[in-house]
Amino acid sequence: MVGSNGDSMTEVFQTIMKTEGWTGLFRGNFVNVIRVAPSKAIELFAFDTAKKFLTPKADESSKTPFPPSLVAGALAGVSSTLCTYPLELIKTRLTIEKDVYDNFLHCLVKIVREEGPSELYRGLTPSLIGVVPYAATNYYAYDTLRKLYRKTFKQEEISNIATLLIGSAAGAISSTATFPLEVARKQMQAGAVGGRQVYKNVFHALYCIMEKEGIGGLYKGLGPSCIKLMPAAGISFMCYEACKKILVEAEE
């Protein structure tokens, strides 16, 4: 796990509790909260818009050789990442460099002054490389699982609980499939602060991690990541579908 000395979730938890207490478990969470809201709003709006555009009507031919939800998911991920990436980087810095930055504003000012504005986008390329397959897989898995649910249970309406479970499953699938890229992204975002190794690019990061830790190093932290992402993805999709239903009924 980036920024921690423990090799497992339990060790990391114990280390944080011992050195920082309960507050250490929520370090960087404020930035995460103000990042997630606009990020998800942009992502879901972009997905819905792109999917509607890419889905052919009854008398139209296919607009893309790939499934519309796959392409729309990738476009949605790119859109939200470009708009909110500096917040993600600041969240990472606040989490792993607790002795360097006091708060969100101090972190932002310090990075801009000492490392330059472009540093706010350090690791953007590997992040995009990670976001495209993750978002594409996430939305495609969600769309596919919804179709499978309708086909299996012979019903068009999908309950909130079913949507929650489907969204959680989609989150687990996409997280597992793209986790090595997420590990490389976190390592690159950390930069040289605290004597950490600086990687030339995402491939260099992946190579160095494999050389030092083996294949397992690329999946270190996958368990905690799924524990976090599964309910987050499920709740996100459930709220998305509920809001869509409310808005459609309001228009009618």
N, C-alpha and C positions, 0 to 999 in steps of 0.2 A: 504494500500500500504506500502510495506516494507520501513522503514526508514523515514516515513513521519507522521506527526501528524494529518493531515486531514482525514476525513472519506470518502470523495468523490473525484472524479477527479478534480472537480472545486476548492475545498478547497485546495487540494495539489498544484494545479497550482498557486493559489493565494499566498499560503505560500512561495513557491519557488521564485516566482517573487518578493515578498516583501523582502525576506531575502537575496536572491542571485542575482536577476536579470535574464536576458536572459541566461547568461552563466550557471546558475544553471540547466537549462533544458537540457543542453548537457554534464553535469558532467558524466564522465565515458564513453563518446561516443567514444573517441579515442581507448580505449581498446576494445570496442564493435566492432569497424570497423576492427581492426586487428585480432579479434577473428572470426567474421562472415565469412570472406573470406575463410580461410583454413577450417573452420568448415563445411561450405556448400559444398566446393569442395570435401572434404573427404566423406561427407554424400551422396551426389548425385552419386559419383563414386562407393561407397560401395553398394548403392541401385541398381544401374544399373547392377553391376557385380553379386550381389546376386540374383536378379530377373532373369537374363539370365540363371544362374546356376540352379535355382529352378524350372523354367518353363519347363515342360516336352515337348519333341518333339512329333510329331504325333504318333510315334510307341512306346513311352515310357509311363510307368505308373507314377502316381503322386509321386513326391519325398517328399512331406510333406502333412499331413492331413489338413493343413491350406492354405489359398490363398497365392500364391508366393509373391504378393506385400505386404501382411501383415507381413510375416516373414522377407522379404528383408528390409522393412521399419524399423523394430525393430533392425535388425543388423546394418543398416546404422546409426541409432541414437546412438547406443552403441559405434560404431567405432569413430564417430566424437566427442562424449563426452569424451571418454578416452584420445583423443589426445589434446583437447583444454580446458579441465575443469579448469586448473589453471587460464587461462585468464578470464573465466566466474566468478570465485570467486573474482579475483582482481577487475573486473568491478563492482561487487556488493558492495565490500568494499568501492571503490572510490565514489560510488553513495550515500551510506547511511552514511558514516563516513567522511564527508567533512573536519572536523577539525582534523582528525587523520593522514591523508595521504596527501602529497603534489601532487604527480603524480604517474604514473604507476611504475617507477623504485623504488621510495621511498616506495611504498606500497609492492612491491615484496620483497625488502631487509628487510623491517621491519617485515613482516610476517615470513620470513625464520629465521631471527635472534632471534626474541622474542618468536615465537610460534613453530618454527621447520618446516622443509620442508613438513612434512606430513600434516601440516595445509592447504597447497595449495589444498588438496583434501578433506577438510572438507565438509561433505554433499554430497560426491560422490555417496554413496549408494542411498539416496533418490532421487538424481538427475537421476541416472540410472533407478530407479523405475518409475520416472516420464517420462523419455525420451522414454523408451521402449513402453509404451502404446501410448504416444503422436506421436512418429515417425511412429509406426505401423498404428495408426488410420489415420494419415495425408496422408501417401502414399497409404494406402488402399482406403481411401475416394477419393483421387485424381484419382487413377486407375479406381475405380468404376464409378465415375462421367464422366470420359472420355468415358468409354464403353457405358454409358447411353446416352451421347450426340450423339455418332455415331449411336446408335440404334434409337434414337428419330428423328434425322435430316437426317438419311439415307445417311450419307457421311463419308468417311474415313478420309479426311483431316480436321484438327481442326485449326481454325485461331488463331492468337496470342491473340486477344481480348477474344475469347472463353476460351483459355488456362488460361489467366489472371483471368477470372471470376471463372473458375473451381478450380484453385489453391487457390483463395481467400476463396471460399466456403469450401474447404478441410481444410484450416487453421482454419476457424471459428469452424468447427465441432470438430477437434482434440483439439483445445484450450479449448473449453467448457467442453469436456469430461474429460480432465485430469487436469483442473486448480487447484483443491485442492492440488494435489501433487506438483504443481509449487509453491504454497503459502508456503507449508511446507519446500520445498527446500530452498527458499529464506530466511526463518526464521532461518534455520539451518546454512546457509552460513554466516549469520550475526554474529554468534558466541556470545561470552560474551562481545564483545566490546560495550562500552557505557552502561553497566549495563543490557544488554538484557538477557533474560532467555536462558539457555543452554538446549537443548532438547537431550534426550538419543538416540532417533531414530525417523524415520519418523512417526511411529504410535503414539509416545508420543507427537510429534509436532502437529499432526492432532487432537489428543484428547484435548490438552491444548488450541488450537485455538477454538475448538468447545465449550469447557467449558467456555471460556472467552467471546466469541463473537457469539456463536451459529453457525448454518449452514451457515449463511450469511458471516461469517468471512472467510470461505473456498473459497468464491467467490469474496472477496473484491479485486477490481482492474481488474475484468474480462472485463469490458467495454473497458478501455484503452488498455488492453492486446490484445483484438480482433481488436481494431482500428489499433494497430501496426502490429499484426501478419497477418491479412488478406491481406493487400497490399504486405507485405513482402513475404508471401507464394506465392501469385499470381505472383509477379514479378520474384521470384526465379524459379518457374516452367516454366514460359514463356521463361526466358533466357535459362533454361536447355533444353527445347524442341527446341529452335532456334539454339543453339549450336550443338545439336545432328544432326539436319537437315543439317547444314553447313558441319559438319565433314563427314556425310554419303555421301553427294554430292561430297565432295572433294576426297573421296576414290574412288568413281565411275568414 
